[in-house]
Amino acid sequence: MGASSAALRCAKRFFPEFQKNDAALVSGDKAVAEAAYKVAVKSVDQAALKGLLHKNNAARKKSSMTLKLNKLA
């Protein structure tokens, strides 16, 4: 299995966490958004640890999610 196949598998696996995080941010409920944020960040960290995402790419995704969460406050 090639690297691109592995990256696609990874993206399919943690894409729902991104959608849940965005939906929680849109809802405006800070508690729900924080819970969704923790799950999404964990998924990104796991993907970076396994080498499916570059560490800088993972950092950029986490930073973007953090900024969105902080704007909610």
CYANA upper distance limits for C-alpha pairs under 8 A (distance plus 0.5 A):
  1 MET  CA      5 SER  CA      6.77
  1 MET  CA      6 ALA  CA      7.56
  2 GLY  CA      6 ALA  CA      6.98
  3 ALA  CA      7 ALA  CA      6.68
  3 ALA  CA     52 LEU  CA      8.32
  4 SER  CA      8 LEU  CA      6.72
  5 SER  CA      9 ARG  CA      6.74
  6 ALA  CA     10 CYS  CA      6.68
  6 ALA  CA     52 LEU  CA      7.13
  7 ALA  CA     11 ALA  CA      6.61
  7 ALA  CA     52 LEU  CA      5.85
  7 ALA  CA     53 LEU  CA      7.76
  8 LEU  CA     12 LYS  CA      6.63
  9 ARG  CA     13 ARG  CA      6.67
 10 CYS  CA     14 PHE  CA      6.92
 10 CYS  CA     47 ALA  CA      7.21
 10 CYS  CA     52 LEU  CA      7.14
 11 ALA  CA     15 PHE  CA      6.10
 12 LYS  CA     16 PRO  CA      8.12
 14 PHE  CA     18 PHE  CA      7.38
 14 PHE  CA     40 ALA  CA      7.72
 14 PHE  CA     43 SER  CA      6.41
 14 PHE  CA     44 VAL  CA      7.88
 15 PHE  CA     19 GLN  CA      6.99
 16 PRO  CA     20 LYS  CA      6.61
 17 GLU  CA     21 ASN  CA      6.53
 17 GLU  CA     36 ALA  CA      7.55
 17 GLU  CA     39 VAL  CA      7.19
 17 GLU  CA     40 ALA  CA      5.52
 17 GLU  CA     43 SER  CA      8.17
 18 PHE  CA     22 ASP  CA      6.64
 18 PHE  CA     40 ALA  CA      6.52
 19 GLN  CA     23 ALA  CA      6.57
 20 LYS  CA     24 ALA  CA      6.57
 20 LYS  CA     36 ALA  CA      6.79
 21 ASN  CA     25 LEU  CA      6.77
 21 ASN  CA     33 ALA  CA      6.69
 21 ASN  CA     36 ALA  CA      5.38
 21 ASN  CA     37 TYR  CA      6.18
 21 ASN  CA     40 ALA  CA      7.39
 22 ASP  CA     26 VAL  CA      6.74
 23 ALA  CA     27 SER  CA      6.71
 24 ALA  CA     28 GLY  CA      7.13
 24 ALA  CA     29 ASP  CA      7.10
 24 ALA  CA     30 LYS  CA      8.39
 24 ALA  CA     32 VAL  CA      6.45
 24 ALA  CA     33 ALA  CA      5.16
 24 ALA  CA     36 ALA  CA      7.42
 25 LEU  CA     29 ASP  CA      7.49
 25 LEU  CA     30 LYS  CA      7.98
 25 LEU  CA     33 ALA  CA      5.95
 25 LEU  CA     68 LYS  CA      8.02
 25 LEU  CA     69 LEU  CA      7.38
 25 LEU  CA     72 LEU  CA      7.54
 28 GLY  CA     33 ALA  CA      8.12
 28 GLY  CA     72 LEU  CA      7.32
 29 ASP  CA     33 ALA  CA      6.62
 30 LYS  CA     34 GLU  CA      6.54
 30 LYS  CA     72 LEU  CA      7.50
 30 LYS  CA     73 ALA  CA      7.68
 31 ALA  CA     35 ALA  CA      6.86
 32 VAL  CA     36 ALA  CA      6.72
 33 ALA  CA     37 TYR  CA      6.46
 33 ALA  CA     69 LEU  CA      7.61
 34 GLU  CA     38 LYS  CA      6.77
 34 GLU  CA     69 LEU  CA      7.88
 35 ALA  CA     39 VAL  CA      7.08
 36 ALA  CA     40 ALA  CA      6.70
 37 TYR  CA     41 VAL  CA      6.55
 37 TYR  CA     65 MET  CA      7.66
 37 TYR  CA     66 THR  CA      8.37
 37 TYR  CA     69 LEU  CA      8.28
 38 LYS  CA     42 LYS  CA      6.65
 39 VAL  CA     43 SER  CA      6.82
 40 ALA  CA     44 VAL  CA      6.82
 41 VAL  CA     45 ASP  CA      6.61
 41 VAL  CA     62 LYS  CA      6.59
 42 LYS  CA     46 GLN  CA      6.65
 43 SER  CA     47 ALA  CA      6.74
 44 VAL  CA     48 ALA  CA      6.70
 44 VAL  CA     53 LEU  CA      8.31
 44 VAL  CA     58 ALA  CA      6.37
 44 VAL  CA     61 LYS  CA      8.22
 44 VAL  CA     62 LYS  CA      7.97
 45 ASP  CA     49 LEU  CA      6.55
 45 ASP  CA     58 ALA  CA      7.31
 46 GLN  CA     50 LYS  CA      6.73
 47 ALA  CA     51 GLY  CA      6.77
 47 ALA  CA     52 LEU  CA      5.65
 47 ALA  CA     53 LEU  CA      6.11
 48 ALA  CA     52 LEU  CA      6.22
 48 ALA  CA     53 LEU  CA      5.07
 48 ALA  CA     54 HIS  CA      6.34
 48 ALA  CA     55 LYS  CA      6.04
 48 ALA  CA     58 ALA  CA      6.70
 49 LEU  CA     53 LEU  CA      8.43
 49 LEU  CA     55 LYS  CA      8.48
 53 LEU  CA     57 ASN  CA      6.83
 53 LEU  CA     58 ALA  CA      6.73
 54 HIS  CA     58 ALA  CA      6.75
 55 LYS  CA     59 ALA  CA      6.63
 56 ASN  CA     60 ARG  CA      6.62
 57 ASN  CA     61 LYS  CA      6.79
 58 ALA  CA     62 LYS  CA      6.69
 59 ALA  CA     63 SER  CA      6.49
 60 ARG  CA     64 SER  CA      6.64
 61 LYS  CA     65 MET  CA      6.79
 62 LYS  CA     66 THR  CA      6.58
 63 SER  CA     67 LEU  CA      6.68
 64 SER  CA     68 LYS  CA      6.86
 65 MET  CA     69 LEU  CA      6.71
 66 THR  CA     70 ASN  CA      6.59
 67 LEU  CA     71 LYS  CA      6.73
 68 LYS  CA     72 LEU  CA      7.13
 69 LEU  CA     73 ALA  CA      7.63
